[in-house]
Amino acid sequence: MASSRVRPLLNVPSKGKVIRKTRARGLSQSTGTTFNRLTVVWVAQNGVPFNTTGFFARLFRGNQLISTAFFDRFGVVRFNNVRTLTNATFTIQVIRNDGVLFRTRTIPAGVQTFAIIG
């Protein structure tokens, strides 16, 4: 015999109480960096990464070119010669393969990753 399913009521005041408190064991709190190289993600306004096939990025510190790297098709570019947490302010330029400049953004010091929105 099947039992009928009970639907939860809407806006019922909670009368819950703590039965037992436990301590989380085995969870380590990470204080180090997650990414060891500067990673940039290019996303739309809703947070979905662009298909960035055929795009590359240039990274500058002041007027000096630091690195050039290609985006993967998921909107991610990784600068392998820039360790994190960054200790300087950088400027990134996003460029299409035919030379059209799409975005220029400033990356502050002290970051591991950066998102270009829009």
KAWO-V320176 format. One record per residue. N is the residue number from 1. PHI is phi as a letter, one per 30 degrees, with the letter a starting at -180 (999 if undefined). PSI is psi in radians with two decimals (none if undefined). BURIAL is 1 if it has 9 or more other ideal C-beta (glycine too) atoms within 8 Angstrom, else 0. Layout:
n->{N/N}
phi->{PHI/PHI}
psi->{PSI/PSI}
burial->{BURIAL/BURIAL}
This chain:
n->{1/2/3/4/5/6/7/8/9/10/11/12/13/14/15/16/17/18/19/20/21/22/23/24/25/26/27/28/29/30/31/32/33/34/35/36/37/38/39/40/41/42/43/44/45/46/47/48/49/50/51/52/53/54/55/56/57/58/59/60/61/62/63/64/65/66/67/68/69/70/71/72/73/74/75/76/77/78/79/80/81/82/83/84/85/86/87/88/89/90/91/92/93/94/95/96/97/98/99/100/101/102/103/104/105/106/107/108/109/110/111/112/113/114/115/116/117/118}
phi->{999/d/c/d/d/c/d/d/d/d/h/c/d/d/b/d/b/d/d/a/c/b/c/d/c/i/c/c/c/d/c/d/d/d/c/c/b/d/b/b/c/c/b/d/e/d/j/d/d/d/d/c/d/i/c/b/b/c/c/c/c/i/c/c/d/c/a/b/b/c/d/d/d/c/i/c/b/b/c/d/c/c/d/c/d/d/c/b/d/c/c/c/c/c/b/d/e/d/j/d/d/c/b/b/b/c/c/d/d/i/b/c/b/b/c/c/c/j}
psi->{2.24/2.44/2.60/2.58/2.41/2.27/2.44/2.54/2.64/2.36/0.80/2.25/2.42/2.40/0.51/2.74/2.81/2.16/-0.83/2.39/2.37/2.72/2.35/2.17/2.59/-0.03/2.09/2.48/2.04/2.26/-0.12/-3.01/2.64/-0.77/2.36/-0.14/2.63/2.19/2.33/2.35/2.34/1.98/2.78/3.08/-0.52/0.10/-0.02/2.25/2.53/2.71/1.85/0.53/2.26/0.23/2.62/2.96/2.52/2.39/2.18/2.56/1.87/-2.16/0.05/2.22/2.13/-0.78/2.69/2.32/2.66/2.50/2.58/3.14/-0.06/0.24/0.35/2.35/2.44/2.23/1.79/-0.35/0.16/1.88/2.74/2.76/2.38/2.58/0.17/2.83/2.33/2.77/2.28/2.40/2.25/2.16/2.45/2.76/-0.49/0.09/0.05/2.17/2.12/-0.83/2.62/2.15/2.75/2.22/2.10/2.87/2.67/0.46/2.79/-0.70/2.82/2.45/2.24/2.03/2.15/none}
burial->{0/0/0/0/0/0/0/0/0/0/0/0/0/0/0/0/0/0/0/0/0/0/0/0/0/0/0/0/0/0/0/0/0/0/1/0/1/1/1/1/1/1/1/1/0/0/0/0/1/0/0/1/0/0/1/1/1/1/1/1/1/0/0/0/0/1/1/0/1/0/1/0/0/0/1/1/1/1/1/0/0/1/0/1/0/1/0/0/0/1/1/1/1/1/1/0/0/0/0/0/0/0/1/0/1/0/1/0/0/0/1/1/1/1/0/1/0/0}
